[in-house]
Amino acid sequence: MKELTFALVVTALIAGISAYFLKLPVVATRPSIIDSTAKPVEPPVVAPKKPPKAIERSANSVTESTFENVDPIVTSSPIPPPAPVRVPAPVIEVHPVATEQLREITLGMPASAVVERLGAPALTAFTTQKGSAMETYVYRRQAGRDPVLIRLTDGKVAVQPR
C-alpha cells in the first residue's frame, strides 16, 4: 500500500511540475473551488485608430509624372539557371600491401607511422566507444586474398594485422 501511495504522490508531483513548465491551464476538479459569484472577464475595449494626417507635397517631392518619360525594364525571356558544375571525383591510388610490410606494423605504433609504411588505406572507419576513438584501416592485399584490417584505438595500433 505504501508503494502505491508513494507512486501516486510522485506521479502527481511530476504532473504538477510539468504543468507549471508547460504553462498548462489549471482545471478545478471540485465545484466548491470555483467561485460562482465571480463576474466574467470581459475583453478590454480598444479605441479605433485615428486616420493618418495628409502629407503635404513640396516642389521637390517625387510624383508619378516624374517617371512618365522613363522606359520600363523589359526582359524578353527569363534568365536561365546556371549550368551545373561537374567536379571529378578524387582519384586515390591504392597499392596492394605485401605480407613483408605487415610484419613491420607493431602494437602501439602511431597511425601516422602506419600510413607512412603502408600508404593511404583504401577505406577508413571511425567510431567512439567508452570515450576512446576507434579507427579501422582497410588495406588491399594481392589479388585473391582477404583485405588487411588494422584496428587503432586512440591513434595507436591495437590489433596486430595478419
C-alpha positions, -999 to +999 in steps of 0.1 A: +000+000+000+029+024+009+045+018-025+012+026-043+007+058-023+043+068-029+039+062-067+007+083-068+024+112-049+054+111-072+032+110-103+011+139-091+043+159-083+058+152-117+025+162-134+023+194-114+059+204-123+053+195-159+021+216-160+039+245-144+067+245-170+044+238-199+021+266-187-010+244-189-043+259-177-054+250-142-086+230-142-107+228-110-118+193-101-142+202-072-172+226-077-165+241-043-133+256-055-150+276-083-163+310-072-199+312-085-201+349-076-172+360-098-180+382-127-170+370-162-139+387-175-147+410-205-120+417-231-107+453-230-122+478-254-098+490-280-103+526-292-103+529-330-071+543-346-071+578-360-065+581-397-031+594-406-027+631-414-024+640-451+012+647-461+018+679-480+040+675-511+067+700-517+080+711-551+110+687-547+089+656-540+087+627-564+053+623-582+040+599-608+047+625-635+084+622-628+085+587-642+065+593-673+095+596-696+114+566-682+113+534-703+102+504-682+126+474-679+115+447-703+130+413-704+124+391-734+128+358-716+135+346-681+171+342-671+182+306-674+196+288-644+234+284-644+248+252-658+258+226-632+295+224-625+308+189-627+337+182-603+355+150-609+358+126-581+393+125-565+414+096-577+432+078-549+458+053-559+455+021-537+485-002-539+483-037-526+501-044-493+528-071-492+530-096-463+565-083-455+552-048-450+526-061-425+553-076-403+567-040-397+534-030-380+536-035-343+512-029-314+512+007-301+526+021-333+510+055-341+486+058-370+510+082-388+537+056-389+513+030-403+503+054-431+540+062-438+548+024-442+517+012-460+504+043-477+468+056-475+442+030-467+416+020-492+389+026-466+387+040-431+360+037-405+358+058-373+337+055-341+339+061-304+335+036-277+335+044-240+354+077-247+381+061-269+385+068-306+383+036-326+396+035-362+398+007-387+421+010-417+414-014-446+442-022-470+441-043-501+463-074-505+474-091-537+447-104-558+426-132-544+434-126-507+413-111-479+418-074-471+440-063-443+423-047-413+443-026-389+424-015-358+436+015-339+425+028-305+432+064-296+455+067-327+477+036-319+476+001-333+455-020-310+453-053-330+482-068-349+473-072-386+475-108-401 
